[in-house]
Amino acid sequence: MPYLFGGLVLLNALMLGYYLFIQQPTPTASLQVAQAELTQPITFTNSAKHVPPLIGTKE
């Protein structure tokens, strides 16, 4: 039984090393859409003129 456990641990370490260091990740479609949205400028609307005045101030 310890040999089976050790073999599984070794197999797990090999697979982890393969996926972390050897295989390059391929970006998915949702990741590409999110990256494209981040590089585009964000439209900003100044809404300060629509905010009511503070309570107790005269305007």
Secondary structure as UniProt FT lines:
FT   HELIX           2..17
FT   HELIX           18..22
FT   HELIX           29..39
FT   HELIX           48..50
FT   TURN            55..56
//
